[in-house]
Amino acid sequence: MTDVAAAFDRGAASYDLLVSLNPGYHRHLRSAAAVLARLTRSRPRPVRLLDLACGSGASTRALVDACAEADRGVLEDRAEEVRTSGATEILGVDLSEGMLAQARSKTWPAGVEFRRGQVGGLDLDELGEHAWSGALACYLVRNIPSDERDAALREVRRLLEPGGWLVIQEYSVAESLAARLVWDVVSWSAIIPLGALVDRNPGLYRYLWRSVRRFDSTAELVRRLAAAGFTDIRHRTVPGWQRGILHTFVARNPAR
Ligand SMILES: C[S@@+](CC[C@H](N)C(=O)[O-])C[C@H]1O[C@@H](n2cnc3c(N)ncnc32)[C@H](O)[C@@H]1O
């Protein structure tokens, strides 16, 4: 078991409570999931989506809701096509058994499943190479060691069908002094003390602070995505206190 898996196993039981104390956490997940749902809804066939690093299922829930919402929108325009397209399949993948147990304990619609897997070492035969319409990866990439990130992104691209989409949500403060200052203040005045109080697990939240401080700039992540073969790469930050700190990236596996 890796250190990251062990840290998340230990924090799993309190994870939902702690993120609920972060204003905007679920809103930003919904916003990233909505981007992926919209990009993958335009096709008149079953949509298969991965939630990579699904954790306790917060991002999976955002994806389920976003797909339902997007279907309602598409239904108004193209009712017949959508009715024949079949249900959405969503597979949540995570490294931590503890986080997966939290996810599995919740109620999900048909078509949602969870599986243990480490992005960067996934079994592509088992998951299906080029078999997925899209992938959501919220708070994953930073947790992959820097020297393994390029290979992990190449692996993710190989999972996507030609023309399939990847949406990443991730913290990045490397190119902004103001963002680093806000991140330091919020981490040491709120996130780490709350982690100690609620979870008795300040180590996980100190790791969160440190990993964000050390993570790639947005430009570096864009470079990695391009080097992994993705095209149509764009990114934007979120509104609110995490402006300039939290970013959403969109990238596409080129159509053949
Ligand atoms: C901060 S949680 C985010 C969970 C969820 N996406 C959300 O937004 O609530 C990060 C998750 O990434 C998982 N993780 C870290 N590295 C991973 C990897 N290489 N492959 C799969 N999961 C990983 C951890 O186990 C943890 O559950």
PDBQT file of the ligand as one rigid body, heavy atoms in Angstrom, charges set to zero:
ROOT
HETATM    1  C1  LIG A 301      -8.894  14.604  -2.266  1.00  0.00    +0.000 C 
HETATM    2  S1  LIG A 301      -9.549  12.998  -2.646  1.00  0.00    +0.000 S 
HETATM    3  C2  LIG A 301     -10.686  13.449  -3.920  1.00  0.00    +0.000 C 
HETATM    4  C3  LIG A 301     -11.844  12.512  -4.066  1.00  0.00    +0.000 C 
HETATM    5  C4  LIG A 301     -12.927  12.933  -5.027  1.00  0.00    +0.000 C 
HETATM    6  N1  LIG A 301     -12.457  13.014  -6.404  1.00  0.00    +0.000 N 
HETATM    7  C5  LIG A 301     -13.536  14.262  -4.606  1.00  0.00    +0.000 C 
HETATM    8  O1  LIG A 301     -13.381  15.193  -5.356  1.00  0.00    +0.000 OA
HETATM    9  O2  LIG A 301     -14.133  14.346  -3.544  1.00  0.00    +0.000 OA
HETATM   10  C6  LIG A 301      -8.207  12.321  -3.554  1.00  0.00    +0.000 C 
HETATM   11  C7  LIG A 301      -8.365  10.847  -3.842  1.00  0.00    +0.000 C 
HETATM   12  O3  LIG A 301      -7.363  10.457  -4.754  1.00  0.00    +0.000 OA
HETATM   13  C8  LIG A 301      -7.053   9.115  -4.502  1.00  0.00    +0.000 C 
HETATM   14  N2  LIG A 301      -5.800   8.831  -5.211  1.00  0.00    +0.000 N 
HETATM   15  C9  LIG A 301      -4.587   9.372  -4.997  1.00  0.00    +0.000 A 
HETATM   16  N3  LIG A 301      -3.704   8.923  -5.894  1.00  0.00    +0.000 NA
HETATM   17  C10 LIG A 301      -4.381   8.068  -6.705  1.00  0.00    +0.000 A 
HETATM   18  C11 LIG A 301      -4.032   7.294  -7.834  1.00  0.00    +0.000 A 
HETATM   19  N4  LIG A 301      -2.789   7.288  -8.337  1.00  0.00    +0.000 N 
HETATM   20  N5  LIG A 301      -4.981   6.524  -8.422  1.00  0.00    +0.000 NA
HETATM   21  C12 LIG A 301      -6.242   6.508  -7.935  1.00  0.00    +0.000 A 
HETATM   22  N6  LIG A 301      -6.637   7.240  -6.870  1.00  0.00    +0.000 NA
HETATM   23  C13 LIG A 301      -5.715   8.015  -6.266  1.00  0.00    +0.000 A 
HETATM   24  C14 LIG A 301      -7.017   9.046  -2.992  1.00  0.00    +0.000 C 
HETATM   25  O4  LIG A 301      -7.135   7.731  -2.517  1.00  0.00    +0.000 OA
HETATM   26  C15 LIG A 301      -8.213   9.937  -2.645  1.00  0.00    +0.000 C 
HETATM   27  O5  LIG A 301      -9.378   9.177  -2.470  1.00  0.00    +0.000 OA
ENDROOT
TORSDOF 0
